[in-house]
Amino acid sequence: MDRADWHRAHPTTFGGDTMTPFLSLSRLIDTISTWAGKLTMWLILATTLISAGNALVRKAFNQSSNGLLEIQWYLFAAVFMLGAGYGFLKNSHVRIDFISTKLSDRARNWVDVVGILVVLFPFCAIGIALGWPFFMQAFTSGEMSQNAGGLIRWPAYGLIPLGFALLMMQGVSELIKRIAFLTGNGPDVLSGEEAKSDEQKHLEALEAKAAAMLAGDK
């Protein structure tokens, strides 16, 4: 059940009017994270094509370009830094499942609230605070790669504060969702199908298909 269906089924909840603007903000952040996630998918494709092209040219013509080699790790870094918030949105980050599954719905959400406030936000703030001066120094100095034909450095350094900012922003959205559930103003996004990562859903679909095929053979 998504948030719209949940609110139709629960028309009167405590503090609903107060939570409405926050839930709207959460949906906006989720949209931004989704677009960032889609961008990283294209970056993975670009990285793969550039890597394959570099390998082919090096083998066929014994030629290589430091710029093209460096753009590979630029894009690779962008995938991880820009995709972190999307991973949080899709619940694909690591959880200790054998512990979390033994907790009640409210306990799991409280654990997330504490984790976001005590761990995630300070961690992201430190990353931004340390990464921003690093980026600005490279930007103002025009720092270049030490390798011949290498790339300018500041775009790669800029991924550090940007990535942590996107992750913190998604943390705000997830915090709103947890509080909404705890106050009776939203569904529990950590339970049922909504808590499963795309990989878990894909694996379950494959298992169901395999079971159906085995049943058909009998």
N, C-alpha and C positions, 0 to 999 in steps of 0.2 A: 504493500500500500504506500503510494507516494504522499507527499505533504498535502496536495490538493484533495485527494480522496480522504485523507485522514480528517481534514478540517470539515469536509462535508458530513462525515460520520460523527464528528464531535463539534457541533455548532457552538456550544457554550463551554468555555474553559476559563480558568482563573487567569486574569491578566492578559487576555487575548489582544485587547486593543493596544496594550503596552508593547507586546511582542511583535505586532504586525510590521512596524518599520524595520525592526531588526531582522525579521524573516525575509523581508524584501531585500535587505542588504545581503543576506546570506545567499539568496538566489542570484543576485548580481555577481557576487564573488565566485559562485559555482560556475557561472557562465564564462567569466574571465579565465578561470582555471581550466575549463573544458577547451576553450580556444587555445590556450597555451599547450595543453596536452595534444591537441590535434597538430599544432605546429611541430612539436617534437617528433611526431610520427613521420612527418615529411623530412625532418632533419636526419632521422635514422636512414631514410631512403637515400638522401643526398650523401651521407657519410659512406654508405655502402657502395654507391656508384663511383664516388671519387676514389675510394680505396681500391676498387676493382680496376678502375682506369689507371691509377698509379702503378699497380702491379703489372698490368698488361704492357704499359709503355716501358717499364723498367726491364721486363723480360724480353720484349720484342726489339726495342731500340737501344737498350742500355742507357736510357735517359731518366732523369729524376728531377723533381722540382721541390725545393724546400717549402715554398709557399703552399703547394698542394698537399704536401705531407702535414704541414702545420694546420691547415684548415680542417683536416680530419679530426685532430684532437680539439680544435675550437668547437666543431659541431658536436663532438662526443661530449664535451663539457656542457654544452648548451642543452643537450638532451637530459642530462641528470639535474642540472640546476633549474631549468625552466619546467621540468616535468615533476618536480617534487610535490608541488601543490596539487597537481592533478592526481598523483599517486595517493595523496591523503584523501582527496575527494572520493576516489574509487575504492578506498579501504584496502589498497594493495601493499601498505607498509607492514612491517613485521609485527605480529602480535604473539603473545604466549598463549596459544589457543587452549591448551589443556588446563590453564588457570582461568582464563576469561570465560570459558564455557561453563565453569562451575559457579560463576557469580550470577546474582540476579540481574535483571535488566537495569534497575536503578543503580546497582553497585557498579556495573560496567560503565554506565554513563558518568557516575561520579569519579571513577578512576580516570576517565578521559578528561573531565573538567580539570582535575588536579594536575594531570600530566601536561595539558595544554598551557595552563597558567604557570606552573612551577618549572617545567622543563622546556617545552617547545618555544614559548615566547622569549624567555631569557636567551636560549640558544640562538634563535634567529636574530635577536637584538645584538648579540655579540658578533655574529657573522656580518651583519650590516655595518656595525660600528668599525670593525676591523677591515672590512672589504672596501668601504667607500673611500677612505683616504688612499688606499692602495690603487684604486681605480683612478682617482683624481690626479694623483701624482703622475701616473703613466699617461693620462689624457693631456695634461698640461705640458709635459715634457716631450710628448710624441715618441715615447719609447718604442723601439723597434726590436725585432728578433735579432739575436747575435748571429744567426745563420745567414749566409748569403742568399738573397732572394726571399728572405723570411717576411713575415707579416707584422703589421703594427700590433702592439700588445693590448692596448686599452679595451678593445671589444671583449677579449677573453676575461680580463680582470673585471669588467663591468658585469659579467654574468654572476659574480659572487654576491654583491649586494642585491642585484635584481632577483636572483633565485631565492635568496633568503626572504626578501620582501614578499614574493609571491607565496612562499610557504607560510609565512606569518599571516598573510591575508587569508589564506585558506583555513588557517587555524582559528581565525576570528569567526569564519563561517561555521566551522565544526563546533566551536564553543556555543554559538547561538543555537545550533540544532540540539546540542546536549541539554542546554538550559530550557529550551522549548519543551523537550520531552519531560524533563524533571518537574516542570511547572504545569504540565498537562496541556501544552499548546502545540504539540507536534508529535509525529510518530517516532518510534525508536529506530533510528537508522542503523543501529548496531545489531539488530535482531533479524532473523529470517533471511529472505533473499537479498534485502538491501545491504546486509553486512558482508555478503560474499563478494570476493574479488572476481574480476573477469576470468582469471585463471581457474578459480574454484568452480565457477559456473560452467566453463568450457569442459573441465575435467568431468564434472557430474553428467554433462550432456553426452560425453564420449562413453562413460560408464553405462548410462542408460541405453545408449545405442548398442553397445556390445552385449548387454544383458538381453535386449530384444532379439538380437541376431542369434544368440545362443538358445533362447526360448523357441525361436522359429525352427532351429535345427532338430529339436527334440520331437 
